[in-house]
Amino acid sequence: MLSNDFFDVWRPRVLSVLRIAAALMFLAHGTAKLLAFPQVAMFANLQLFSLFGLAGVIELLGGVLLALGLFTRPVAFILSGQMAVAYFLIHAPQNFFPILNGGELAALYSFVFLYFAVAGGGAWSLDALRKAA
């Protein structure tokens, strides 16, 4: 049986792994919208000064900062809010249930980012390095 010491040591590290994985997946939404990479047909004629364009800017900048673990708490709070707005603006009007309205990912991102806003970036983050210095 694993001791509490094991979990105490690995908890902040696994938090960092979750933060990096979520940030890189989220970042792909921003790069698809703004840099056409990967190319998504739905974003082909995206206007920068539109709701989706603004979302792309937030996803690109927020995804990079979150992946690095820099200003994790405020960035994650903003990203959580963005995903909540996306859910209620785009998905919820279609159907009450996330599995039926296609909003599972937006809802999950919102709650994961809310967790990062409270928990921070973990052991492997630039925030942790700044705190140690």
C-alpha positions in Angstrom: 0.0 0.0 0.0 1.3 3.4 -0.9 2.0 5.9 1.9 0.7 9.4 2.2 4.2 10.6 1.6 4.1 9.2 -1.9 0.8 11.1 -2.7 2.1 14.3 -1.0 5.2 14.3 -3.2 3.4 13.4 -6.5 0.2 15.5 -6.1 1.8 18.8 -7.2 3.6 17.1 -10.0 0.5 15.4 -11.4 -1.3 18.7 -11.1 1.3 20.2 -13.4 0.9 17.3 -15.8 -2.8 17.8 -15.9 -2.3 21.6 -16.4 0.1 21.1 -19.3 -2.0 18.5 -21.0 -5.2 20.6 -20.7 -3.4 23.8 -21.8 -1.9 22.2 -24.9 -5.3 20.7 -25.9 -7.0 24.1 -25.3 -4.2 25.9 -27.1 -5.0 23.9 -30.3 -8.4 25.7 -30.4 -6.7 29.0 -30.5 -4.1 28.0 -33.1 -6.9 26.5 -35.3 -8.8 29.8 -35.1 -6.0 32.3 -35.5 -3.2 30.4 -37.3 -5.2 27.9 -39.3 -3.2 25.1 -37.6 -4.6 22.5 -37.5 -6.9 23.6 -40.3 -10.5 23.5 -39.3 -13.0 24.2 -42.0 -15.4 26.0 -39.6 -12.7 28.6 -38.8 -11.6 29.2 -42.4 -13.1 32.7 -42.8 -12.8 33.7 -39.1 -12.7 37.4 -38.5 -10.4 38.5 -35.7 -12.8 41.2 -34.5 -15.6 38.7 -33.9 -16.8 36.6 -30.9 -14.9 33.6 -32.3 -11.9 35.8 -33.1 -11.8 37.1 -29.5 -12.2 33.6 -28.2 -9.2 32.5 -30.4 -7.0 35.3 -28.9 -8.0 34.3 -25.4 -7.4 30.6 -26.2 -4.0 31.2 -27.8 -2.6 33.6 -25.1 -4.3 31.8 -22.2 -3.2 28.4 -23.5 0.5 29.4 -23.8 0.5 31.0 -20.3 -1.3 28.1 -18.7 1.1 25.5 -20.4 4.0 27.5 -19.0 2.3 27.8 -15.6 2.7 31.6 -15.6 0.0 33.6 -13.8 -1.8 30.3 -13.6 -4.6 31.4 -11.2 -5.8 34.5 -12.9 -5.4 33.0 -16.4 -7.3 29.9 -15.4 -10.1 32.0 -13.9 -10.5 33.9 -17.1 -10.4 30.7 -19.2 -12.9 29.1 -16.9 -15.2 32.0 -17.4 -14.7 31.9 -21.2 -15.7 28.3 -21.3 -18.8 28.9 -19.1 -19.9 31.7 -21.4 -19.2 29.4 -24.5 -21.3 26.7 -22.9 -24.3 28.9 -22.0 -24.2 31.0 -25.2 -23.6 28.2 -27.8 -24.5 24.9 -26.3 -27.1 25.2 -23.6 -29.8 26.9 -25.9 -29.7 23.7 -28.0 -30.6 21.3 -25.2 -30.4 21.1 -21.4 -28.2 18.0 -21.4 -24.5 18.4 -22.3 -24.3 15.1 -24.0 -27.1 16.2 -26.3 -26.0 19.8 -26.9 -22.3 19.0 -27.7 -21.1 21.1 -24.7 -19.3 18.4 -22.7 -15.9 19.7 -23.6 -16.7 23.3 -22.8 -18.3 22.4 -19.4 -15.3 20.1 -18.5 -12.7 22.8 -19.5 -14.6 25.3 -17.4 -14.5 23.1 -14.3 -10.9 22.0 -14.8 -9.8 25.6 -15.3 -11.7 26.6 -12.2 -9.8 24.0 -10.3 -6.5 25.4 -11.6 -7.6 28.9 -10.5 -7.8 27.5 -6.9 -5.0 24.9 -6.9 -2.4 26.9 -8.9 0.1 25.5 -11.4 1.7 22.8 -9.4 5.4 21.9 -8.9 6.5 22.2 -12.5 5.4 25.7 -13.3 7.0 29.1 -13.8 4.8 30.3 -10.9 6.6 27.8 -8.6 10.0 29.0 -9.9 9.0 32.6 -9.3 7.8 31.8 -5.8 11.0 29.9 -5.0 13.2 32.8 -6.1 
